[in-house]
Amino acid sequence: MQFFKMSYRNYSPWIAKFVRKDDHQMIDGECAACGKKWCVQQNEHYYDRPFEALLDKGSKWTDIIGNGTRPFFTIVSQRILEIWESEGIGKFPAFPVTIIPPYKKMKEPPPMYWRLDSKKMIGCELDLEASGFIGAKYCEVCQMYSFDSSQSDRICDFKITPFVLKEGSWNGSHVFCTKYFGYMFCTEKVVDIAQKYKMTNFEFTPFEIAGSATSFDGVDYKVKDWRKKMAKQIEEFRKNFRSIDPVTRKYVE
């Protein structure tokens, strides 16, 4: 079974802001348990509910939508959830996200969007060391992760780093995530379904290069033989990958 990091392309449409209409707020501070400076939640169920959102840009509605406020949110259209269920991918917990006017350059009102509830979709455990993360720790209190970014980035810059699951940790789900990060993962069957139904704006990055693939533009899943095309894409990525010296921080020629 081949796994992918599933995300959205950084094009359009794009959510600029989530609108909150209750008394629960995000406050700047640091976690009392781990000391991580972040926006601390006053309520642990703060995001476990519907949201309204304002659009920043876009000219056409897509099946997965990006956002600059909570980048690890996976927000997909009603169509995607229905297709996944009918094709045996699964029925997943989600909260409605309503896009409110103005719609910028959109000619039609938006479809119904849903944010996948990642907390209830944990289906694997990453082998953090094998995946290039140094000193990674997870805090049960603030539910955030931390790692030595300088050392981890150097490893990913110096060599092509994969994402590696701990043996036996995958629960068999076709769409899943890990508690350490907000990344959403999927199996190759999800990519096949995306190709079959011409889903839009998805970005699938194969695990074998996912740790270092910031310059990888995703698998070209819209072509029928996407696996063959992917092999060429990965070959090209490896060929053009430029290592950065971990000491001098300059490209290694």
C-alpha positions in Angstrom: 0.0 0.0 0.0 1.3 3.4 -0.9 0.7 6.4 1.3 0.4 10.1 0.5 0.3 13.4 2.3 -3.0 15.0 1.2 -3.3 18.7 1.1 -4.4 21.6 -1.2 -2.6 23.6 -3.8 -1.7 27.1 -2.8 -3.7 28.7 -5.5 -7.3 29.6 -5.2 -9.8 29.7 -3.6 -8.3 30.7 -0.2 -9.9 31.4 3.2 -8.5 34.5 4.9 -10.3 34.4 8.2 -12.6 32.2 10.3 -15.5 34.1 11.9 -16.3 33.2 15.5 -19.5 34.2 17.2 -19.2 33.0 20.7 -17.4 33.9 23.9 -14.6 31.4 23.4 -11.5 33.2 22.3 -7.9 32.4 21.4 -5.4 34.1 23.7 -1.7 34.6 23.2 0.4 32.9 25.9 2.4 29.8 26.6 1.5 26.3 27.7 2.0 25.8 31.4 3.1 22.2 30.8 5.5 22.4 27.9 6.2 26.2 27.7 5.4 26.4 24.0 4.4 29.9 23.0 1.2 29.7 20.9 -2.4 30.7 20.8 -3.8 28.9 23.9 -7.3 27.6 23.7 -9.7 28.6 26.4 -11.9 25.7 25.6 -10.4 22.3 24.5 -13.4 21.9 22.1 -12.9 25.3 20.6 -12.6 24.0 17.0 -15.1 21.1 17.4 -18.0 23.0 15.9 -19.3 24.7 12.8 -17.5 27.8 11.4 -18.1 30.7 9.1 -15.3 31.9 6.9 -14.3 34.9 4.8 -12.7 34.4 1.4 -9.5 36.1 0.5 -9.2 35.2 -3.2 -10.5 32.8 -5.8 -12.4 32.7 -9.1 -13.8 29.2 -9.0 -14.9 26.9 -6.3 -12.9 23.7 -5.8 -13.3 20.4 -4.0 -10.7 21.2 -1.4 -10.0 24.7 -0.2 -6.9 26.3 1.3 -6.6 28.7 4.2 -4.0 30.9 5.7 -5.4 31.0 9.3 -5.3 27.3 10.3 -3.1 25.7 7.6 -3.6 22.2 8.9 -7.4 22.4 8.5 -8.6 20.0 5.8 -11.7 21.5 4.3 -13.5 19.6 1.5 -16.8 20.0 -0.3 -19.9 18.0 0.3 -19.3 16.3 -3.0 -16.1 14.8 -1.8 -17.6 13.4 1.4 -20.4 11.8 -0.6 -18.0 10.3 -3.2 -15.7 8.9 -0.5 -18.6 7.2 1.2 -20.1 5.8 -2.0 -16.7 4.5 -3.2 -15.9 2.8 0.1 -13.2 5.2 1.2 -15.2 5.9 4.4 -17.6 8.1 6.2 -15.6 10.7 8.2 -16.5 13.1 11.1 -16.6 16.7 10.0 -17.9 20.1 10.9 -19.6 22.5 8.5 -17.8 25.5 7.2 -20.0 28.2 5.6 -18.3 30.7 3.3 -20.0 34.0 3.8 -20.2 37.0 1.3 -18.5 38.7 -0.4 -17.4 35.9 -2.7 -14.8 37.9 -4.6 -14.7 36.9 -8.3 -16.9 33.8 -7.8 -19.9 33.8 -10.2 -21.9 31.3 -8.2 -22.5 30.8 -4.4 -20.3 28.3 -2.7 -21.0 24.6 -2.2 -21.3 23.3 1.3 -17.8 22.7 2.8 -16.8 20.5 5.7 -13.7 20.5 7.9 -12.5 17.0 8.7 -12.3 16.3 12.4 -8.7 15.2 12.6 -8.8 14.5 16.3 -11.2 11.6 15.5 -9.2 10.4 12.5 -5.9 9.4 14.1 -4.9 6.3 12.3 -1.2 6.0 12.4 2.0 6.9 14.2 4.9 8.5 12.5 8.4 7.3 13.1 9.6 10.8 13.8 13.3 10.1 13.8 13.1 8.2 10.5 11.0 11.0 9.1 13.7 13.6 9.9 12.2 15.2 13.0 14.8 15.8 15.8 13.8 16.1 19.4 10.1 15.9 18.6 7.7 16.0 21.6 4.0 16.0 21.9 2.2 17.8 24.8 -1.1 16.3 25.9 -2.1 19.6 27.6 -2.0 22.0 24.7 -2.2 19.3 22.1 0.7 20.8 20.2 4.0 19.3 19.0 7.5 20.8 19.1 10.8 19.7 17.7 14.3 21.1 17.1 13.4 22.9 13.9 16.9 24.0 13.1 18.3 20.5 13.3 15.3 19.0 11.6 15.3 21.5 8.8 19.0 20.8 8.2 18.3 17.1 7.7 15.5 17.8 5.3 17.6 20.3 3.4 20.6 18.0 3.2 18.9 14.9 2.0 15.6 13.7 0.7 13.6 12.7 3.7 10.5 10.4 3.6 7.6 10.1 5.9 7.8 6.7 7.7 5.0 5.1 9.7 5.8 3.0 12.7 5.4 -0.6 11.8 1.9 -1.9 12.6 0.5 1.6 13.5 -1.7 2.1 10.5 -5.3 1.3 11.3 -6.3 0.5 7.7 -8.3 3.8 7.1 -8.0 5.3 3.6 -8.0 8.9 5.0 -6.2 9.4 8.3 -3.8 11.5 10.3 -1.3 11.3 13.2 -1.6 13.1 16.5 1.8 14.6 16.2 0.9 16.9 13.3 -2.1 18.2 11.5 -1.1 16.6 8.2 -3.8 14.5 6.6 -2.7 11.3 4.9 -4.4 9.0 2.5 -3.9 5.8 0.5 -3.4 5.4 -3.3 -7.1 4.5 -3.5 -8.0 8.0 -2.6 -5.8 9.3 -5.5 -7.5 6.8 -7.9 -10.9 8.2 -6.8 -9.6 11.8 -7.3 -8.6 10.9 -10.8 -11.9 9.1 -11.6 -14.1 11.9 -10.4 -11.8 14.8 -11.6 -11.6 16.3 -8.2 -10.0 19.7 -8.1 -7.2 21.5 -6.1 -5.9 18.4 -4.3 -2.2 17.9 -3.8 -0.9 14.4 -3.1 2.8 14.0 -2.2 4.1 10.4 -2.0 5.6 9.4 1.4 9.0 8.6 -0.1 9.8 12.3 -0.6 7.1 14.0 1.7 9.6 15.2 4.3 11.6 17.3 1.8 9.1 18.0 -0.9 8.4 21.7 -0.5 9.2 22.2 -4.1 7.2 19.2 -5.3 4.0 20.3 -6.9 2.0 17.2 -6.2 1.2 14.1 -8.2 -0.5 14.8 -11.5 -3.5 12.7 -10.6 -5.7 14.0 -13.4 -3.9 11.8 -16.0 -5.2 8.2 -16.3 -1.8 6.5 -15.7 -0.9 8.8 -12.8 1.4 6.2 -11.3 3.6 6.1 -14.3 3.6 9.9 -14.4 4.4 10.1 -10.7 7.5 7.9 -11.1 8.8 10.4 -13.6 7.9 13.3 -11.3 9.8 11.7 -8.4 12.8 10.9 -10.6 12.9 14.5 -11.8 12.5 15.8 -8.2 15.5 13.6 -7.0 17.5 14.7 -10.0 17.0 18.4 -9.3 17.1 18.3 -5.5 19.9 20.6 -4.2 21.4 19.7 -0.9 22.2 22.5 1.6 25.3 22.1 3.7 24.1 21.8 7.4 27.0 23.9 8.5 27.5 26.7 5.9 23.8 26.7 4.9 24.9 27.0 1.3 24.0 24.7 -1.6 26.2 21.7 -2.2 27.4 21.7 -5.7 
